Amino acid sequence: MHIGIIGTGYVGLVTGACFAEFGVNVVCADKDREKIASLVAGKIPFYEPGLEEIVQKNVKKGFLRFTDRLSEAVDQSLVVFIAVGTPPRGDGSADLRFVEEVAKEIALNLDGYKVVVTKSTVPVGTGSKLKKLIRENLKNGGDFDVASNPEFLREGSAIEDFMRPNRVVIGTESPQAAAILKDLYNPLYLLDTPFVLTDIETAELIKYASNAFLATKISFINELSRLCEKVGADVGTVAKGMGLDKRIGSKFLHAGPGFGGSCFPKDTRAIINLARENGLELKLIESSVRVNEEQKMLMVDKIKDAMGQVGGKTLSVLGLSFKPNTDDMREAPAISIIGELMKQGARIRAFDPVAAGTAKKMLPDGVAYFKDPYEAAMGADGLVILTEWNELRNLDMERMRSVLAGNFFFDLRNIYDPARMRQTGFKYYSVGRS
Ligand SMILES: NC(=O)c1ccc[n+]([C@@H]2O[C@H](COP(=O)([O-])OP(=O)(O)OC[C@H]3O[C@@H](n4cnc5c(N)ncnc54)[C@H](O)[C@@H]3O)[C@@H](O)[C@H]2O)c1
């Protein structure tokens, strides 16, 4: 089968590379010429473990090709995936500009029958809007069906998530489109991956509902961590005790500085907006968003309360990306936390194993970046761990103490044991653990 993927970002590139790995002929298109030039040269424009290898392998085998001309991704393809960004607008709603732009271009290039699939996260109703838009813009005739096939991969483990997903959701009214997509996903079907076949609206909502639920789980434990601090309980053990109940599950119950990334913040706001447009208030999800905003500022308060003030102090921040194994800085808690610390007069020395390049574009000027955590700690009054990179889980505490000027240690991901940390002579603070 020949397929086209429009939008070669985290989702589009992983989707294209993984389908190529399944033996499908894939053309990936993006309007960003620099990105395409870098991909043609065999370089991945962002950090995702394992991706470079499968991209290079499949380009070599002839299964994967890159182009900046959208028509090339449509021409021979039976299935065309739309995987462009759907960033938030000022009011929180999803900006569908790129999706609509691509749908119109697909229409102009359509001749035979094709299935046009949204992989981008789009609000309910987008599928039927696109159907209309494509029909109105057809130039050479052509027949098509639309489908929704939301993506659930996690950055940092995207290949594994794509190759072994918990489920594949396909929404379409067309039995023909459903059969084609099932055929495309056949390698996963053979692995007994559950398939949810439904209508477009339901498929679109499954994606938002899933992200809103996971975000709510994080906000739930973060809010509970505040109570733990007041009453002397340990949030890690509370989460463990809760998570062992199979009805609850242990995932996404780690207290920390709040959720970030390219999906949870924008998708929670978008589902709230979608509900408002339909005359509803999603009170639980609204609270999750509010708790998350508060959580980031509570981390700043925690640092300030411990140190007296942060003005004039130097803090070494270790870990900047919104989670480990990615260089994605979109809505990373580091942005608000570092921004606020600097506003209050702190100087920041930062280290991240891979995200320094993207961080430079998103953090305030004046942050100093270092290639090593000990260098970043040199002469600082305190350390702040913001991302639980493996590289930060086994710091040499003696060496750290010798390079730091002060002895404050803020472990905002709870990766160290409080009792052992106190033995090292640090003034140790974490989240939800007294
Ligand atoms: N990143 C994730 O972890 C993740 C997971 C699941 C779903 N999603 C959803 O998938 C979608 C894509 O996310 P992403 O993180 O891959 O975005 P991204 O910003 O990394 O990539 C989007 C790409 O689309 C390209 N693009 C925009 N307009 C275009 C056009 N008219 N023609 C061709 N290319 C165009 C951009 O140049 C960019 O390379 C979003 O809706 C997102 O919510 C993302």
The ligand as an ORCA input file, in Angstrom:
! r2SCAN-3c Opt
* xyz 0 1
  N       3.500     15.330     20.109
  C       2.780     14.379     20.663
  O       3.207     13.698     21.596
  C       1.389     14.061     20.149
  C       0.769     12.867     20.532
  C      -0.495     12.597     20.047
  C      -1.143     13.508     19.223
  N      -0.522     14.663     18.887
  C      -1.227     15.587     17.981
  O      -0.682     15.418     16.677
  C      -0.652     16.690     15.987
  C       0.763     16.998     15.547
  O       1.570     17.160     16.697
  P       3.162     17.211     16.621
  O       3.649     17.269     18.021
  O       3.649     16.157     15.709
  O       3.342     18.655     15.925
  P       4.653     19.309     15.317
  O       4.511     20.751     15.527
  O       5.865     18.583     15.826
  O       4.554     18.975     13.755
  C       3.595     19.506     12.895
  C       4.211     19.628     11.507
  O       3.198     20.017     10.590
  C       3.804     20.844      9.626
  N       2.790     21.617      8.892
  C       1.996     22.610      9.345
  N       1.214     23.062      8.347
  C       1.505     22.340      7.253
  C       1.037     22.320      5.909
  N       0.086     23.181      5.520
  N       1.563     21.447      5.058
  C       2.527     20.584      5.438
  N       3.019     20.543      6.703
  C       2.528     21.409      7.585
  C       4.759     21.715     10.432
  O       5.743     22.300      9.625
  C       5.314     20.695     11.422
  O       6.505     20.092     10.945
  C      -1.263     17.700     16.958
  O      -2.629     17.812     16.703
  C      -1.034     17.046     18.302
  O      -1.982     17.462     19.258
  C       0.728     14.962     19.316
*
